[in-house]
Amino acid sequence: MRLINDDCLSVLIKAPSECVDLIVTDPPYKLTSRGTSGTMGGEFWKSELTKNGKVFREGFVTINDWIDECYRILKDGTHIYIMTNDKNLTEYLIAIENSKFEYVKTIIWKKPNKICGRWYMTQKETIILARKGKQRPINNPSSSDIIETPDFKKTKIKKEIDGNLKDVNIHDTEKPIELMKIFIENSSNEGEIVLDLFMGSGSTGVACKEANRKFIGIEKDLEYFNIAKNRIEKAVTK
């Protein structure tokens, strides 16, 4: 495992070509404004992570900043999984179309909880699958392109707020380890290298450890980097 507390662009430009077997990443992206709805998740949209309509506290990069470098460092016949939402889906698909990647398909993660909005309640996230070079079938071709994780509950940590310790989400956009394992086990083999450009709270790294893959995780935010490092170090190889 190699964990890096730095800006992903700085790391990518220094990396050698064709050194990674798979990329699975959940980049920060602009959000659609929503109403509040108590326990339905509306409180998330008022958090500091969404200030100015963006999902992280410091800096902001677009897919066009890193997509070509991802292509360069991936080996031939490999995959990239990129998570996004409806607001950014068109931009992401255009960026992939303009890159050297070959678009494969979109996958839907059906979330266990709904979030209120102006037009239908949101219960999904879209994952774009693209490939570099020759076609590579996934390891389990019977996998559905609609994935459910019904038992997923966001991890809580103690955090001091206004002088009091409170239980808060480890990361507002935390993804299930089981979701990441599906992508990792379908598009890589044991011992291969998986990269996450925006590691967040470390779900991809934990999934790699459980699936016996090597992991490189990059996270600019020091607080989340330390959370991820702690989670991954405590994870058990299965």
N, C-alpha and C positions, 0 to 999 in steps of 0.2 A: 504494500500500500504506500502510495506517495500522496501526501496532502500538502497543498500549496496555498498559502495566504497571500494572494496577489490578484491583480487584474488579469483576466483571462487572455486579453489581447497581448499583454507583455509576455505571457508564458507561451502562447501559441507561436509567435513569430520566432522564438528561440528553439522550438521543438524540431527535431529532424523529420524529414518527409517519410511517410509510410511507416509510422512507428506505433500505430494504434489499431486495434482490431474491431472496436465498436465505440460509438459515441451515444450516450443516453443523457439528455439534458433538459432541464426545465428553466429556460431563460426568463428573465424579468420582462414584462411587457405591459403596455398600457391597458387599463381596465375600463369597462363600461360602468358608468355611474348607476347606482341602484338605490332603492329605498331601504329603510331600515325595517327589521321585522323580528326583533327580539331574538328568540332562540333559533329562528330559522337561518341565522347567519348574517343578518344585516349589519350587526355590529362590526364585522370584519371591514366593511367598506369605510369605516370611520377611523381606522387605525393609522398609525404613522407610516406604515408601509405603502399606503396608497396616496400619500401626499403628492399633489400635483399630477395625480392620475398615473403614477408609476409605482411599480411593486418593490423598489428597494430604496434604501435611505441615501446611498451615495453613488453618484455616477449613473450613467445610463448608456447602454450600447444597443444597437439594432442588429438584426440578423445579417444585414449587409456588411457589418463590421467584421464578422467572424466566419461566415459560411465558407468562403474560399480557403481560409486557413484550415478549416475542418476537413475539407476535401483533400488538401495537400498532405495532412498528417495521417489520414486513414490509409490502410492497405487496400489493394485492389480486391474487389469482391466482398466488400463489407457494408455495413448498414449504419445509418444515423437515425435516431429517434428524437424528435423535437416536439415539445409540448407547447400548446398555445390555446387561445380562446377564439371565439367568433370574431371579436373586434380586430384581431391581428392575423386571422387565418389567410385572408387574401394577400396581405403583404408578405407573409411567410412563403406562400405557394409561388408568388411571383419571383421572390428571391431565389428559391430553389430552381425554378424554371430558367432563370438567367445564369445559374451556376452550372458547373459541370456534373452535378448530381443528377441521377435519374429518379424522378418521383415514382414511388411504388404505390402507396395508398395512404388513406387516413384511418386511424383507429380511434374508437371512442371509449373513454373511461366513464362508465356510469357510476357517478358518485352516490354514496349511501344517503346523503342529505341534499335537500333542495334549498336554493337561495332565491328569494323573491326578486323580481325585476319588473320592468314595465311591459315586457312582451314575453309571456310564459315564464314559468319558474325554471331556473337553470339547474340542471343536474348532470351535466356532462363536461368533459374536457376533451379536446381533440389532440391527438398525437400524430404527427406527420412521420411517415417512414419513407426514407429515400436510400438509394444505394450508390456506391462508387464502383464503376467498372462492370465486370461480368455479373450476371445474375447469380444470386445466392439464395436458394430456398431456405426458409426458416427450419429450425430443427424439429419443431412440432407443427406440421402443416394443418393439423386439425384445430389449432387455436382459433378462437372467434375474434372478429374485429370489433366486437363490443365486449368490453371486459368489466365485470362487476367485482367489487371488493366490499361485500356487505358487512364484514366485521371490522372495517377500518375505523379507528378512532384516533384523532390527532393526539400526539404525545404532549403531555403537560410538563412544565417546569415551574419551580418557584422563582418569582421575580419581585423585587422590591418596587412598589408603586405607591407614591405619596407616603412613604415611610412605613408601608405595610407589605408583608409578604403575601403575594397572591398567586394562584394557579393560573398560568397563561399558556397558550399554545406554544410549542417549541418553535414553530414557524407557521405563519398564516397560510402559506401555500405548500405545506408539507405533503408529500406524496407517499402512498402506501409502499412498504417494502415489497409486498407480494406483487404489486403492479410492476415495479422495476425488475423483479426477478423474472417475470414472464418475458420481457424484452431481452434481458441479458441472456437467459437460457435459450431463447429462440435464435438469437443472432450472434452467439459466440460459443466457444468451447472452453472447457476447464483449462485454467492456466493462461488464457489470453488476457489482453489488456483492454480494460474499459475506461473511457474518459467521461467525466462530467465537468463541463465548463463552469457551471453555476451550481456548486455543490449544496448550497443552502444548509439544511440541518443534517445532511448526510445519508438520506434514505438509499441512494444509489450505491454508496460505499458499503453500507450494511448488507444490501442485497448481493453485492459482489463477494463479500466475505462469506456469506452463507452459501453462495453458488460456486465457491472455489475459483473465482476469477481475480486477476490482478486489477488494482484500481488506482487511477489517478484522479484526484478531486481538486478543483480550483474554486476558491471562495474568497472574494475581496473583503467582505464584512468580517471583521475580527471576532465579533460576538458569535456569529453563526459558525465561523470556522472552528472556534473552540468547542461549540456544542457538537458539531459534526465529528470532530476528532475524538471527543469523549464517547460518542455513540458507537463509532466504528471500532475503536479500541476495545470496547466492552462486548461487541458482537461476537458470537460464537460461530466458528466454521463448522458447517454441517457436512 
